[in-house]
Amino acid sequence: MDKSVKTQTIAKFARKDGDTGSPEVQIALLSGRIGELTEHLKANPKDNSTRHGLLAMVVLRKKLLSYLARENRAKYIEITDALGIRRAK
């Protein structure tokens, strides 16, 4: 993810100016990286170290989504719709 895309993502999901640590921003950035690594793995199916990193990111995103669902259900629904992430039951 290049710097301009990352800056745009942060600006779109930030709660206030300069916010990079909120769950919404972290989920959005992880989703971008997950998408890039998924494309990489389609071209390089034997790259197991990247697969390991991808799975770690997916688990971290899932934990952040679970936290957001507990704390602010409206934001959880908003971010899952915006990023196209399936919701937990």
Contacts in CASP RR format, 6 or more apart in sequence:
PFRMAT RR
TARGET T0000
AUTHOR 0000-0000-0000
METHOD contacts of the structure
MODEL  1
MDKSVKTQTIAKFARKDGDTGSPEVQIALLSGRIGELTEHLKANPKDNST
RHGLLAMVVLRKKLLSYLARENRAKYIEITDALGIRRAK
1 9 0 8 1.000
1 29 0 8 1.000
1 32 0 8 1.000
1 33 0 8 1.000
1 36 0 8 1.000
6 29 0 8 1.000
9 25 0 8 1.000
9 28 0 8 1.000
9 29 0 8 1.000
9 32 0 8 1.000
10 18 0 8 1.000
10 19 0 8 1.000
10 20 0 8 1.000
10 25 0 8 1.000
10 28 0 8 1.000
10 29 0 8 1.000
12 28 0 8 1.000
13 22 0 8 1.000
13 24 0 8 1.000
13 25 0 8 1.000
13 27 0 8 1.000
13 28 0 8 1.000
13 79 0 8 1.000
13 82 0 8 1.000
14 20 0 8 1.000
14 22 0 8 1.000
14 24 0 8 1.000
14 25 0 8 1.000
15 22 0 8 1.000
15 24 0 8 1.000
19 25 0 8 1.000
23 64 0 8 1.000
23 67 0 8 1.000
23 68 0 8 1.000
23 71 0 8 1.000
24 68 0 8 1.000
24 75 0 8 1.000
24 79 0 8 1.000
26 64 0 8 1.000
27 61 0 8 1.000
27 64 0 8 1.000
27 65 0 8 1.000
27 68 0 8 1.000
27 79 0 8 1.000
27 83 0 8 1.000
27 85 0 8 1.000
28 79 0 8 1.000
28 82 0 8 1.000
28 83 0 8 1.000
30 57 0 8 1.000
30 60 0 8 1.000
30 61 0 8 1.000
30 64 0 8 1.000
31 61 0 8 1.000
31 83 0 8 1.000
31 85 0 8 1.000
33 57 0 8 1.000
34 54 0 8 1.000
34 57 0 8 1.000
34 58 0 8 1.000
34 61 0 8 1.000
37 50 0 8 1.000
37 53 0 8 1.000
37 54 0 8 1.000
37 57 0 8 1.000
38 54 0 8 1.000
40 47 0 8 1.000
40 50 0 8 1.000
41 47 0 8 1.000
41 50 0 8 1.000
41 51 0 8 1.000
41 54 0 8 1.000
44 50 0 8 1.000
61 85 0 8 1.000
65 76 0 8 1.000
65 79 0 8 1.000
65 80 0 8 1.000
65 85 0 8 1.000
65 88 0 8 1.000
66 88 0 8 1.000
68 75 0 8 1.000
68 76 0 8 1.000
68 79 0 8 1.000
69 76 0 8 1.000
69 88 0 8 1.000
76 87 0 8 1.000
77 87 0 8 1.000
79 85 0 8 1.000
80 86 0 8 1.000
80 87 0 8 1.000
END
